[in-house]
Amino acid sequence: MTRDATCPTCTSTDLLRVELKPQDTPMMFNTCRECENTWWDAVDASIDLTDVLEVLS
Ligand SMILES: [Zn+2]
């Protein structure tokens, strides 16, 4: 398996995943239904996620 969609906090797989494209950069916004943790995933692994998040914040 690659890029397993599990919550990094509680390891639940019950996630709400939405693909968004800020700056035309496809990214996955994840919400865990178990612990309400939220986080971003880069859809393309070559994207430097840190740079994108700095712009968004
Ligand atoms: Zn969780």
N, CA, C, O and the ligand as a Tripos MOL2 file, in Angstrom:
@<TRIPOS>MOLECULE
protein
  229   227    58     0     0
PROTEIN
NO_CHARGES

@<TRIPOS>ATOM
      1 N           0.8360   -1.1940    0.0000 N.3       1 MET1
      2 CA          0.0000    0.0000    0.0000 C.3       1 MET1
      3 C           0.8790    1.2550    0.0000 C.2       1 MET1
      4 O           1.9580    1.2720    0.5930 O.2       1 MET1
      5 N           0.4100    2.2770   -0.6600 N.am      2 THR2
      6 CA          1.1200    3.5480   -0.6600 C.3       2 THR2
      7 C           0.1880    4.6350   -0.1540 C.2       2 THR2
      8 O          -1.0240    4.5740   -0.3600 O.2       2 THR2
      9 N           0.7550    5.6200    0.5020 N.am      3 ARG3
     10 CA          0.0000    6.7690    0.9730 C.3       3 ARG3
     11 C          -1.2770    6.3450    1.6900 C.2       3 ARG3
     12 O          -2.3750    6.7850    1.3500 O.2       3 ARG3
     13 N          -1.1150    5.5130    2.6510 N.am      4 ASP4
     14 CA         -2.2410    5.0180    3.4110 C.3       4 ASP4
     15 C          -2.9310    6.1770    4.1250 C.2       4 ASP4
     16 O          -2.2870    6.9700    4.8110 O.2       4 ASP4
     17 N          -4.2310    6.2610    3.9570 N.am      5 ALA5
     18 CA         -4.9700    7.3770    4.5480 C.3       5 ALA5
     19 C          -5.3930    7.0220    5.9670 C.2       5 ALA5
     20 O          -6.4790    6.4920    6.1990 O.2       5 ALA5
     21 N          -4.5190    7.3250    6.8950 N.am      6 THR6
     22 CA         -4.8330    7.1070    8.2990 C.3       6 THR6
     23 C          -4.5260    8.3750    9.0830 C.2       6 THR6
     24 O          -3.6420    9.1480    8.7160 O.2       6 THR6
     25 N          -5.2530    8.5730   10.1470 N.am      7 CYS7
     26 CA         -5.0200    9.7330   10.9920 C.3       7 CYS7
     27 C          -3.6780    9.5860   11.7090 C.2       7 CYS7
     28 O          -3.4280    8.5560   12.3360 O.2       7 CYS7
     29 N          -2.8160   10.5930   11.6280 N.am      8 PRO8
     30 CA         -1.5250   10.5060   12.3090 C.3       8 PRO8
     31 C          -1.6450   10.5460   13.8260 C.2       8 PRO8
     32 O          -0.7030   10.1950   14.5360 O.2       8 PRO8
     33 N          -2.7910   10.9690   14.3180 N.am      9 THR9
     34 CA         -2.9690   11.0870   15.7580 C.3       9 THR9
     35 C          -3.5580    9.8130   16.3610 C.2       9 THR9
     36 O          -3.0340    9.2910   17.3450 O.2       9 THR9
     37 N          -4.6410    9.3160   15.7770 N.am     10 CYS10
     38 CA         -5.3310    8.1710   16.3860 C.3      10 CYS10
     39 C          -5.3380    6.9530   15.4690 C.2      10 CYS10
     40 O          -5.8950    5.9150   15.8240 O.2      10 CYS10
     41 N          -4.7230    7.0690   14.2940 N.am     11 THR11
     42 CA         -4.6080    5.9930   13.3040 C.3      11 THR11
     43 C          -5.9380    5.4980   12.7730 C.2      11 THR11
     44 O          -6.0060    4.4170   12.1890 O.2      11 THR11
     45 N          -6.9990    6.2730   12.9660 N.am     12 SER12
     46 CA         -8.2810    5.9130   12.3720 C.3      12 SER12
     47 C          -8.2230    6.0510   10.8570 C.2      12 SER12
     48 O          -7.5030    6.9000   10.3320 O.2      12 SER12
     49 N          -8.9700    5.2300   10.1700 N.am     13 THR13
     50 CA         -9.0930    5.3760    8.7210 C.3      13 THR13
     51 C         -10.4240    6.0150    8.3360 C.2      13 THR13
     52 O         -10.7650    6.0830    7.1550 O.2      13 THR13
     53 N         -11.1620    6.4770    9.3170 N.am     14 ASP14
     54 CA        -12.4590    7.1180    9.0700 C.3      14 ASP14
     55 C         -12.2200    8.6110    8.8440 C.2      14 ASP14
     56 O         -12.3760    9.4300    9.7500 O.2      14 ASP14
     57 N         -11.8430    8.9360    7.6260 N.am     15 LEU15
     58 CA        -11.4090   10.2950    7.3260 C.3      15 LEU15
     59 C         -12.3240   10.9470    6.3100 C.2      15 LEU15
     60 O         -12.9300   10.2870    5.4660 O.2      15 LEU15
     61 N         -12.4040   12.2650    6.4180 N.am     16 LEU16
     62 CA        -13.0520   13.0660    5.3870 C.3      16 LEU16
     63 C         -11.9380   13.7420    4.6040 C.2      16 LEU16
     64 O         -11.1650   14.5210    5.1620 O.2      16 LEU16
     65 N         -11.8540   13.4460    3.3130 N.am     17 ARG17
     66 CA        -10.7510   13.9700    2.5120 C.3      17 ARG17
     67 C         -11.2930   14.8240    1.3750 C.2      17 ARG17
     68 O         -12.1730   14.3970    0.6280 O.2      17 ARG17
     69 N         -10.7620   16.0260    1.2540 N.am     18 VAL18
     70 CA        -11.1950   16.9480    0.2180 C.3      18 VAL18
     71 C          -9.9770   17.4530   -0.5310 C.2      18 VAL18
     72 O          -9.0200   17.9390    0.0730 O.2      18 VAL18
     73 N         -10.0170   17.3350   -1.8510 N.am     19 GLU19
     74 CA         -8.8970   17.8360   -2.6250 C.3      19 GLU19
     75 C          -9.1250   19.3010   -2.9620 C.2      19 GLU19
     76 O         -10.1620   19.6680   -3.5140 O.2      19 GLU19
     77 N          -8.1480   20.1320   -2.6250 N.am     20 LEU20
     78 CA         -8.2270   21.5620   -2.8880 C.3      20 LEU20
     79 C          -7.0030   21.9790   -3.6980 C.2      20 LEU20
     80 O          -5.9790   21.2970   -3.7050 O.2      20 LEU20
     81 N          -7.1330   23.1070   -4.3740 N.am     21 LYS21
     82 CA         -6.0190   23.5610   -5.2040 C.3      21 LYS21
     83 C          -5.6740   25.0190   -4.9350 C.2      21 LYS21
     84 O          -5.8600   25.8650   -5.8100 O.2      21 LYS21
     85 N          -5.1840   25.3220   -3.7610 N.am     22 PRO22
     86 CA         -4.6820   26.6740   -3.5370 C.3      22 PRO22
     87 C          -3.4710   26.8920   -4.4260 C.2      22 PRO22
     88 O          -2.6020   26.0240   -4.5060 O.2      22 PRO22
     89 N          -3.3980   28.0140   -5.0840 N.am     23 GLN23
     90 CA         -2.2750   28.3230   -5.9790 C.3      23 GLN23
     91 C          -2.1210   27.2750   -7.0650 C.2      23 GLN23
     92 O          -1.0160   27.0250   -7.5450 O.2      23 GLN23
     93 N          -3.2380   26.6590   -7.4550 N.am     24 ASP24
     94 CA         -3.2010   25.6160   -8.4820 C.3      24 ASP24
     95 C          -2.3350   24.4250   -8.0860 C.2      24 ASP24
     96 O          -1.8820   23.6600   -8.9370 O.2      24 ASP24
     97 N          -2.1160   24.2820   -6.8030 N.am     25 THR25
     98 CA         -1.3440   23.1460   -6.3200 C.3      25 THR25
     99 C          -2.2930   22.1540   -5.6740 C.2      25 THR25
    100 O          -2.8420   22.4380   -4.6090 O.2      25 THR25
    101 N          -2.4990   21.0030   -6.2880 N.am     26 PRO26
    102 CA         -3.4520   20.0520   -5.7170 C.3      26 PRO26
    103 C          -2.9830   19.5140   -4.3760 C.2      26 PRO26
    104 O          -1.8950   18.9500   -4.2530 O.2      26 PRO26
    105 N          -3.8370   19.7050   -3.3720 N.am     27 MET27
    106 CA         -3.5210   19.2300   -2.0350 C.3      27 MET27
    107 C          -4.7500   18.5860   -1.4310 C.2      27 MET27
    108 O          -5.8770   18.9140   -1.8010 O.2      27 MET27
    109 N          -4.5370   17.6800   -0.5120 N.am     28 MET28
    110 CA         -5.6380   16.9870    0.1260 C.3      28 MET28
    111 C          -5.7880   17.4910    1.5590 C.2      28 MET28
    112 O          -4.8670   17.4150    2.3720 O.2      28 MET28
    113 N          -6.9980   18.0140    1.8380 N.am     29 PHE29
    114 CA         -7.2970   18.4340    3.1980 C.3      29 PHE29
    115 C          -8.0100   17.2830    3.9020 C.2      29 PHE29
    116 O          -9.0500   16.8120    3.4400 O.2      29 PHE29
    117 N          -7.4510   16.8400    5.0090 N.am     30 ASN30
    118 CA         -7.9700   15.6720    5.7140 C.3      30 ASN30
    119 C          -8.5720   16.0640    7.0580 C.2      30 ASN30
    120 O          -8.0140   16.8790    7.7910 O.2      30 ASN30
    121 N          -9.7050   15.4770    7.3610 N.am     31 THR31
    122 CA        -10.2950   15.6310    8.6820 C.3      31 THR31
    123 C         -10.5920   14.2400    9.2300 C.2      31 THR31
    124 O         -11.2040   13.4110    8.5570 O.2      31 THR31
    125 N         -10.1520   13.9990   10.4530 N.am     32 CYS32
    126 CA        -10.4210   12.7100   11.0870 C.3      32 CYS32
    127 C         -11.7700   12.7690   11.7980 C.2      32 CYS32
    128 O         -12.0190   13.6800   12.5880 O.2      32 CYS32
    129 N         -12.6330   11.8060   11.5190 N.am     33 ARG33
    130 CA        -13.9490   11.7910   12.1630 C.3      33 ARG33
    131 C         -13.8720   11.2980   13.6060 C.2      33 ARG33
    132 O         -14.8000   11.5000   14.3890 O.2      33 ARG33
    133 N         -12.7850   10.6670   13.9420 N.am     34 GLU34
    134 CA        -12.6480   10.1310   15.3000 C.3      34 GLU34
    135 C         -12.1980   11.2070   16.2940 C.2      34 GLU34
    136 O         -12.8330   11.4210   17.3270 O.2      34 GLU34
    137 N         -11.0980   11.8750   15.9640 N.am     35 CYS35
    138 CA        -10.5180   12.8120   16.9320 C.3      35 CYS35
    139 C         -10.5510   14.2580   16.4340 C.2      35 CYS35
    140 O         -10.0600   15.1590   17.1140 O.2      35 CYS35
    141 N         -11.1310   14.4830   15.2420 N.am     36 GLU36
    142 CA        -11.2730   15.8190   14.6680 C.3      36 GLU36
    143 C          -9.9400   16.4830   14.3710 C.2      36 GLU36
    144 O          -9.8620   17.7040   14.2330 O.2      36 GLU36
    145 N          -8.9120   15.6900   14.2740 N.am     37 ASN37
    146 CA         -7.6330   16.2040   13.8160 C.3      37 ASN37
    147 C          -7.7630   16.6110   12.3480 C.2      37 ASN37
    148 O          -8.4720   15.9610   11.5800 O.2      37 ASN37
    149 N          -7.0770   17.6890   11.9620 N.am     38 THR38
    150 CA         -7.0530   18.0910   10.5630 C.3      38 THR38
    151 C          -5.6180   18.2800   10.1130 C.2      38 THR38
    152 O          -4.7640   18.7140   10.8860 O.2      38 THR38
    153 N          -5.3610   17.9490    8.8550 N.am     39 TRP39
    154 CA         -4.0080   18.1280    8.3240 C.3      39 TRP39
    155 C          -4.0700   18.1390    6.8050 C.2      39 TRP39
    156 O          -5.0570   17.7420    6.1870 O.2      39 TRP39
    157 N          -2.9690   18.6140    6.2320 N.am     40 TRP40
    158 CA         -2.8380   18.6820    4.7770 C.3      40 TRP40
    159 C          -1.9140   17.5890    4.2890 C.2      40 TRP40
    160 O          -0.9390   17.2300    4.9510 O.2      40 TRP40
    161 N          -2.2380   17.0660    3.1170 N.am     41 ASP41
    162 CA         -1.3530   16.1430    2.4310 C.3      41 ASP41
    163 C          -1.0680   16.6950    1.0380 C.2      41 ASP41
    164 O          -1.9570   17.2410    0.3860 O.2      41 ASP41
    165 N           0.1500   16.5540    0.5980 N.am     42 ALA42
    166 CA          0.4510   16.8880   -0.7910 C.3      42 ALA42
    167 C          -0.0120   15.7360   -1.6720 C.2      42 ALA42
    168 O           0.3200   14.5790   -1.4140 O.2      42 ALA42
    169 N          -0.7770   16.0510   -2.7090 N.am     43 VAL43
    170 CA         -1.1990   15.0150   -3.6430 C.3      43 VAL43
    171 C          -0.0110   14.5490   -4.4650 C.2      43 VAL43
    172 O           0.1720   13.3570   -4.7110 O.2      43 VAL43
    173 N           0.7960   15.5240   -4.8840 N.am     44 ASP44
    174 CA          2.0220   15.2290   -5.6090 C.3      44 ASP44
    175 C           3.1650   15.2830   -4.6070 C.2      44 ASP44
    176 O           3.4060   16.3250   -3.9970 O.2      44 ASP44
    177 N           3.8540   14.1950   -4.4350 N.am     45 ALA45
    178 CA          4.8870   14.1170   -3.3990 C.3      45 ALA45
    179 C           6.0400   15.0780   -3.6590 C.2      45 ALA45
    180 O           6.8300   15.3600   -2.7590 O.2      45 ALA45
    181 N           6.1380   15.5800   -4.8850 N.am     46 SER46
    182 CA          7.2450   16.4930   -5.1950 C.3      46 SER46
    183 C           6.9710   17.9080   -4.6950 C.2      46 SER46
    184 O           7.8700   18.7480   -4.6800 O.2      46 SER46
    185 N           5.7290   18.1720   -4.2840 N.am     47 ILE47
    186 CA          5.3890   19.5080   -3.7970 C.3      47 ILE47
    187 C           5.9950   19.7120   -2.4110 C.2      47 ILE47
    188 O           5.9420   18.8380   -1.5450 O.2      47 ILE47
    189 N           6.5650   20.8870   -2.2400 N.am     48 ASP48
    190 CA          7.0630   21.2330   -0.9140 C.3      48 ASP48
    191 C           5.9100   21.7940   -0.1010 C.2      48 ASP48
    192 O           5.5710   22.9730   -0.2050 O.2      48 ASP48
    193 N           5.3190   20.9410    0.7020 N.am     49 LEU49
    194 CA          4.1010   21.3060    1.4230 C.3      49 LEU49
    195 C           4.3440   22.4700    2.3850 C.2      49 LEU49
    196 O           3.4470   23.2800    2.6170 O.2      49 LEU49
    197 N           5.5340   22.5540    2.9350 N.am     50 THR50
    198 CA          5.8300   23.6090    3.9070 C.3      50 THR50
    199 C           5.6720   24.9820    3.2690 C.2      50 THR50
    200 O           5.1120   25.8950    3.8760 O.2      50 THR50
    201 N           6.1660   25.1270    2.0480 N.am     51 ASP51
    202 CA          6.0490   26.4150    1.3650 C.3      51 ASP51
    203 C           4.5980   26.7810    1.1290 C.2      51 ASP51
    204 O           4.2090   27.9350    1.3110 O.2      51 ASP51
    205 N           3.8070   25.8230    0.7310 N.am     52 VAL52
    206 CA          2.3990   26.0930    0.4440 C.3      52 VAL52
    207 C           1.6830   26.5060    1.7140 C.2      52 VAL52
    208 O           0.9030   27.4580    1.6960 O.2      52 VAL52
    209 N           1.9230   25.8260    2.7950 N.am     53 LEU53
    210 CA          1.2280   26.1270    4.0460 C.3      53 LEU53
    211 C           1.6490   27.4900    4.5880 C.2      53 LEU53
    212 O           0.8420   28.1760    5.2150 O.2      53 LEU53
    213 N           2.8580   27.8800    4.3660 N.am     54 GLU54
    214 CA          3.2930   29.2020    4.8170 C.3      54 GLU54
    215 C           2.5020   30.2940    4.1140 C.2      54 GLU54
    216 O           2.1500   31.3040    4.7220 O.2      54 GLU54
    217 N           2.2280   30.0930    2.8560 N.am     55 VAL55
    218 CA          1.4620   31.0810    2.0990 C.3      55 VAL55
    219 C           0.0180   31.1030    2.5700 C.2      55 VAL55
    220 O          -0.5980   32.1670    2.6210 O.2      55 VAL55
    221 N          -0.5240   29.9590    2.9120 N.am     56 LEU56
    222 CA         -1.9210   29.8730    3.3160 C.3      56 LEU56
    223 C          -2.1590   30.4570    4.6900 C.2      56 LEU56
    224 O          -3.2490   30.9600    4.9630 O.2      56 LEU56
    225 N          -1.1870   30.4040    5.5440 N.am     57 SER57
    226 CA         -1.3870   30.8180    6.9320 C.3      57 SER57
    227 C          -1.3170   32.3190    7.1110 C.2      57 SER57
    228 O          -1.4680   32.8150    8.2280 O.2      57 SER57
    229 ZN         -7.8440   10.8520   14.4650 Zn       58 ZN58
@<TRIPOS>BOND
     1     1     2 1
     2     2     3 1
     3     3     4 2
     4     3     5 am
     5     5     6 1
     6     6     7 1
     7     7     8 2
     8     7     9 am
     9     9    10 1
    10    10    11 1
    11    11    12 2
    12    11    13 am
    13    13    14 1
    14    14    15 1
    15    15    16 2
    16    15    17 am
    17    17    18 1
    18    18    19 1
    19    19    20 2
    20    19    21 am
    21    21    22 1
    22    22    23 1
    23    23    24 2
    24    23    25 am
    25    25    26 1
    26    26    27 1
    27    27    28 2
    28    27    29 am
    29    29    30 1
    30    30    31 1
    31    31    32 2
    32    31    33 am
    33    33    34 1
    34    34    35 1
    35    35    36 2
    36    35    37 am
    37    37    38 1
    38    38    39 1
    39    39    40 2
    40    39    41 am
    41    41    42 1
    42    42    43 1
    43    43    44 2
    44    43    45 am
    45    45    46 1
    46    46    47 1
    47    47    48 2
    48    47    49 am
    49    49    50 1
    50    50    51 1
    51    51    52 2
    52    51    53 am
    53    53    54 1
    54    54    55 1
    55    55    56 2
    56    55    57 am
    57    57    58 1
    58    58    59 1
    59    59    60 2
    60    59    61 am
    61    61    62 1
    62    62    63 1
    63    63    64 2
    64    63    65 am
    65    65    66 1
    66    66    67 1
    67    67    68 2
    68    67    69 am
    69    69    70 1
    70    70    71 1
    71    71    72 2
    72    71    73 am
    73    73    74 1
    74    74    75 1
    75    75    76 2
    76    75    77 am
    77    77    78 1
    78    78    79 1
    79    79    80 2
    80    79    81 am
    81    81    82 1
    82    82    83 1
    83    83    84 2
    84    83    85 am
    85    85    86 1
    86    86    87 1
    87    87    88 2
    88    87    89 am
    89    89    90 1
    90    90    91 1
    91    91    92 2
    92    91    93 am
    93    93    94 1
    94    94    95 1
    95    95    96 2
    96    95    97 am
    97    97    98 1
    98    98    99 1
    99    99   100 2
   100    99   101 am
   101   101   102 1
   102   102   103 1
   103   103   104 2
   104   103   105 am
   105   105   106 1
   106   106   107 1
   107   107   108 2
   108   107   109 am
   109   109   110 1
   110   110   111 1
   111   111   112 2
   112   111   113 am
   113   113   114 1
   114   114   115 1
   115   115   116 2
   116   115   117 am
   117   117   118 1
   118   118   119 1
   119   119   120 2
   120   119   121 am
   121   121   122 1
   122   122   123 1
   123   123   124 2
   124   123   125 am
   125   125   126 1
   126   126   127 1
   127   127   128 2
   128   127   129 am
   129   129   130 1
   130   130   131 1
   131   131   132 2
   132   131   133 am
   133   133   134 1
   134   134   135 1
   135   135   136 2
   136   135   137 am
   137   137   138 1
   138   138   139 1
   139   139   140 2
   140   139   141 am
   141   141   142 1
   142   142   143 1
   143   143   144 2
   144   143   145 am
   145   145   146 1
   146   146   147 1
   147   147   148 2
   148   147   149 am
   149   149   150 1
   150   150   151 1
   151   151   152 2
   152   151   153 am
   153   153   154 1
   154   154   155 1
   155   155   156 2
   156   155   157 am
   157   157   158 1
   158   158   159 1
   159   159   160 2
   160   159   161 am
   161   161   162 1
   162   162   163 1
   163   163   164 2
   164   163   165 am
   165   165   166 1
   166   166   167 1
   167   167   168 2
   168   167   169 am
   169   169   170 1
   170   170   171 1
   171   171   172 2
   172   171   173 am
   173   173   174 1
   174   174   175 1
   175   175   176 2
   176   175   177 am
   177   177   178 1
   178   178   179 1
   179   179   180 2
   180   179   181 am
   181   181   182 1
   182   182   183 1
   183   183   184 2
   184   183   185 am
   185   185   186 1
   186   186   187 1
   187   187   188 2
   188   187   189 am
   189   189   190 1
   190   190   191 1
   191   191   192 2
   192   191   193 am
   193   193   194 1
   194   194   195 1
   195   195   196 2
   196   195   197 am
   197   197   198 1
   198   198   199 1
   199   199   200 2
   200   199   201 am
   201   201   202 1
   202   202   203 1
   203   203   204 2
   204   203   205 am
   205   205   206 1
   206   206   207 1
   207   207   208 2
   208   207   209 am
   209   209   210 1
   210   210   211 1
   211   211   212 2
   212   211   213 am
   213   213   214 1
   214   214   215 1
   215   215   216 2
   216   215   217 am
   217   217   218 1
   218   218   219 1
   219   219   220 2
   220   219   221 am
   221   221   222 1
   222   222   223 1
   223   223   224 2
   224   223   225 am
   225   225   226 1
   226   226   227 1
   227   227   228 2
@<TRIPOS>SUBSTRUCTURE
     1 MET1         2 RESIDUE 1 A MET
     2 THR2         6 RESIDUE 1 A THR
     3 ARG3        10 RESIDUE 1 A ARG
     4 ASP4        14 RESIDUE 1 A ASP
     5 ALA5        18 RESIDUE 1 A ALA
     6 THR6        22 RESIDUE 1 A THR
     7 CYS7        26 RESIDUE 1 A CYS
     8 PRO8        30 RESIDUE 1 A PRO
     9 THR9        34 RESIDUE 1 A THR
    10 CYS10       38 RESIDUE 1 A CYS
    11 THR11       42 RESIDUE 1 A THR
    12 SER12       46 RESIDUE 1 A SER
    13 THR13       50 RESIDUE 1 A THR
    14 ASP14       54 RESIDUE 1 A ASP
    15 LEU15       58 RESIDUE 1 A LEU
    16 LEU16       62 RESIDUE 1 A LEU
    17 ARG17       66 RESIDUE 1 A ARG
    18 VAL18       70 RESIDUE 1 A VAL
    19 GLU19       74 RESIDUE 1 A GLU
    20 LEU20       78 RESIDUE 1 A LEU
    21 LYS21       82 RESIDUE 1 A LYS
    22 PRO22       86 RESIDUE 1 A PRO
    23 GLN23       90 RESIDUE 1 A GLN
    24 ASP24       94 RESIDUE 1 A ASP
    25 THR25       98 RESIDUE 1 A THR
    26 PRO26      102 RESIDUE 1 A PRO
    27 MET27      106 RESIDUE 1 A MET
    28 MET28      110 RESIDUE 1 A MET
    29 PHE29      114 RESIDUE 1 A PHE
    30 ASN30      118 RESIDUE 1 A ASN
    31 THR31      122 RESIDUE 1 A THR
    32 CYS32      126 RESIDUE 1 A CYS
    33 ARG33      130 RESIDUE 1 A ARG
    34 GLU34      134 RESIDUE 1 A GLU
    35 CYS35      138 RESIDUE 1 A CYS
    36 GLU36      142 RESIDUE 1 A GLU
    37 ASN37      146 RESIDUE 1 A ASN
    38 THR38      150 RESIDUE 1 A THR
    39 TRP39      154 RESIDUE 1 A TRP
    40 TRP40      158 RESIDUE 1 A TRP
    41 ASP41      162 RESIDUE 1 A ASP
    42 ALA42      166 RESIDUE 1 A ALA
    43 VAL43      170 RESIDUE 1 A VAL
    44 ASP44      174 RESIDUE 1 A ASP
    45 ALA45      178 RESIDUE 1 A ALA
    46 SER46      182 RESIDUE 1 A SER
    47 ILE47      186 RESIDUE 1 A ILE
    48 ASP48      190 RESIDUE 1 A ASP
    49 LEU49      194 RESIDUE 1 A LEU
    50 THR50      198 RESIDUE 1 A THR
    51 ASP51      202 RESIDUE 1 A ASP
    52 VAL52      206 RESIDUE 1 A VAL
    53 LEU53      210 RESIDUE 1 A LEU
    54 GLU54      214 RESIDUE 1 A GLU
    55 VAL55      218 RESIDUE 1 A VAL
    56 LEU56      222 RESIDUE 1 A LEU
    57 SER57      226 RESIDUE 1 A SER
    58 ZN58       229 GROUP 0 **** ****
